Amino acid sequence: MSELPKPFKKFTEDYPKVSEAYEKLGNEIHSAGPLDEKTRALVKLSISVGGRMEGAVHSHTRKALDAGCSKEEIKHAVLLALPTIGLPNMMAAMTWVNDILES
């Protein structure tokens, strides 16, 4: 797995019980349905794109790569947002994805 961002590391140090509960919730949700790991990673990325959450897009881009998604699959997931969230929003999300893919 990729290096965790410093703010998230600090959160886990400052609030270990909250962090553990958050991780447990995420694990339970991921195992609650039939979607495979790559599909779940792309869905989570897409939610972050639609929500215009730059940090989450960075995080879910890393997680998608860790799940085995190709750069092309990740960029396609972002491109699919164009008709729903508009060109400026999709372009912003693509720059956030590229922050990770091109680093």
Backbone hydrogen bonds, N-H to C=O, Kabsch-Sander energy under -0.5 kcal/mol:
donor,donor_aa,acceptor,acceptor_aa,energy
9,K,5,P,-2.2
10,K,6,K,-2.6
11,F,7,P,-2.2
12,T,8,F,-2.4
13,E,9,K,-1.9
14,D,10,K,-3.0
15,Y,11,F,-2.6
19,S,15,Y,-2.6
20,E,16,P,-2.5
21,A,17,K,-2.2
22,Y,18,V,-2.5
23,E,19,S,-2.5
24,K,20,E,-2.5
25,L,21,A,-2.5
26,G,22,Y,-2.4
27,N,23,E,-2.4
28,E,24,K,-2.5
29,I,25,L,-2.5
30,H,26,G,-2.4
31,S,27,N,-1.5
32,A,29,I,-1.2
40,R,36,D,-2.6
41,A,37,E,-2.4
42,L,38,K,-2.1
43,V,39,T,-2.4
44,K,40,R,-2.7
45,L,41,A,-2.1
46,S,42,L,-2.4
47,I,43,V,-2.4
48,S,44,K,-2.0
49,V,45,L,-2.4
50,G,46,S,-2.6
51,G,47,I,-1.9
52,R,49,V,-1.4
53,M,48,S,-2.1
54,E,52,R,-0.8
57,V,53,M,-2.6
58,H,54,E,-2.4
59,S,55,G,-2.6
60,H,56,A,-3.3
61,T,57,V,-1.9
62,R,58,H,-2.1
63,K,59,S,-2.4
64,A,60,H,-2.0
65,L,61,T,-2.2
66,D,62,R,-2.5
67,A,63,K,-1.7
68,G,65,L,-1.5
69,C,64,A,-2.7
74,I,70,S,-2.2
75,K,71,K,-2.6
76,H,72,E,-2.2
77,A,73,E,-2.1
78,V,74,I,-1.6
79,L,75,K,-2.7
80,L,76,H,-2.2
81,A,78,V,-1.6
82,L,79,L,-1.8
84,T,81,A,-0.9
85,I,81,A,-3.1
86,G,81,A,-0.5
86,G,82,L,-2.1
90,M,86,G,-2.3
91,M,87,L,-2.9
92,A,88,P,-2.0
93,A,89,N,-2.2
94,M,90,M,-2.4
95,T,91,M,-2.0
96,W,92,A,-1.7
97,V,93,A,-2.4
98,N,94,M,-2.6
99,D,95,T,-1.5
100,I,96,W,-0.8
100,I,97,V,-1.0
101,L,97,V,-2.6
102,E,98,N,-2.3
103,S,100,I,-1.1
